[in-house]
């Protein structure tokens, strides 16, 4: 009789893990700019949030090359919202000045 030893566990190769190199680049300024742009359009934030989004987007372009696309989209969205706010102010001022003579009738 031959005696063979059987193990209770099958032998599998050890799991492989990715090499621990440089961690993924952090992009908090880019993400902040993009989120402020989206939220300012959806929620109707008109003045301070778009300015903060434009500033963080410009800072992200200089400091975070990995988040360039998000920073550009954040700048565009915030600029559109700020431009819309400026147009609304100009229209409101023009209508108010046009109707001013009728206020004293």
C-alpha positions, 0 to 999 in steps of 0.5 A: 500500500502506498501512502499518499498525503492529501492536503485538505486545501487545493494549492492555488497560486498566491493572488497578485496585487498591483505594484504600489507605485504612485497613488492616483493624482488627487484633483480636489480643485477640479472636482470643486469647480465642476461641482460648483458649476453643476450645482449653480446651474441646477440650484440657481446659485447666481453670483458667489458660487460661480465666482468661486467655481471660476477661481477654483477652476483656474487654480486647478488648471495650474496645479492639477494637470490630471484634472484639466478636463474637469477644471475646464468644464467647471470654468465653462459652466460657472462662466455661463451661469455668471454671464446669465446673471449679468445679462439678467441684471442688465435687462432688469436695470433697463426695464426698471429705467424704462418704467421709471417715468411711469412710477410718478404718475 
